[in-house]
Amino acid sequence: MNKKLFISAVLSLAPLAAFAQASALKGDPKAGEVKTAMCIGCHAIPGYKASFPHVYLVPMISGQSQAYLASALEAYRKGDRSHPTMRAIAGSLSDQDIADLAAYYAGR
């Protein structure tokens, strides 16, 4: 195989390896419970609406699937989802924090 082609092929697989590593994290619901301080102020209030930058109906996240919750937090962290408060919160979370919070809320 051509050396340039080989290097290109290896580099193209790097994002998949990072995704596989992040997906392999095991969330700990007990650790997630300790990390909910930034979540409960909005997501634990039935019918709560946030008013910045627009009025949003804040979703209840308890009982959502673990994969969905982790995916949503990762999307906020990467900027694929645009709510400024959630982007800031998700930006402060590690991959393990996201896995733990997703495990906690999925089991509620």
N, C-alpha and C positions, 0 to 999 in steps of 0.2 A: 504494500500500500504506500502511496505517495506520502511523504512526511507531512506536508502542508494539509493534505486531505485528512490524515490521521488526527493531527492537532485540531483541525476544524471540527471533526466529528466528536472528539473528546470534549471540547469546549461547548458544543451544542448540547451535550448531556448534563452539563453542570447545573442548570436550573432544575432539571428533573431530580438530580441527586439531592439538592437542597430541599425540594418539596418532599421527597421521600423521607428525609431526615426529620423535617418538621411534622410530617404526618405520623411518624413513628413515635412521637412523644406521647407518653401515657399521662393523661390528666388525672390529678388527684383531687377528688371532690372535697376532702377535708382541707387541703391546702387552698383550694378555690374559695371555700367559705370565708377564710381569713382575708381574702383579697377583694371582697365585694364592696368595700366602703364607697368606692366611686360609682358603683352600679345602683345600689339600693335607693339613693336619693331620688332617682327618676323611675327606674324600672320596677320598683316594688310598690308603686302607688297606682292603684287601679284608676284608669281614665285620665292619668296625668298628661298634661300638655306642656311641652317646652316652648318657649317663645323666642328663642334666638337661633338663627337669624330670622326664622319664620315660625309660625305656630305649627308644631309637630305633635301628633298624637304619639306618645312614647309607648312602644310595644312592651308587653309583658314578655319577659324572656324565659321565665321558669317553664320547664317542660319542653322547650325547643330541642331539636336534635343537637347532639354534641358537634357533629360535623358542620351543621349550619351555623351554630354560634361561633365556632372557631373560624370558619370561612368569612363570616361577617366582620369579625374583629380584625382579621388579617386584611380584608379589603379596606376597612377604615384606615388601618395603619399604613397601607401602601398608597392611600389616596384615591382608590377606585370608588369609594363611597365618600360623599362630600360633607356630611354634617360636621361642622367645625368642632363642636364639643367632643363628639365621638372620635374624631380624628386625633384630637389631643390626648384623650384618654388611651386609645388604642396604641398611639405612638409611644406611650410610656410603658407599655407591656412587653415583656419578653415572650418568646415562643412558649416557654413553660407556663408563664402566667396565663396566656390565652388557653392553653390546654387544660389547666386547672380550673379556670373560670367556666369553660365550656362543659367540663365534666360535672362541676357543681350544679350549674343551672339546668343541665339536661336531666339530672336526677331529682329535681324539685317538683 
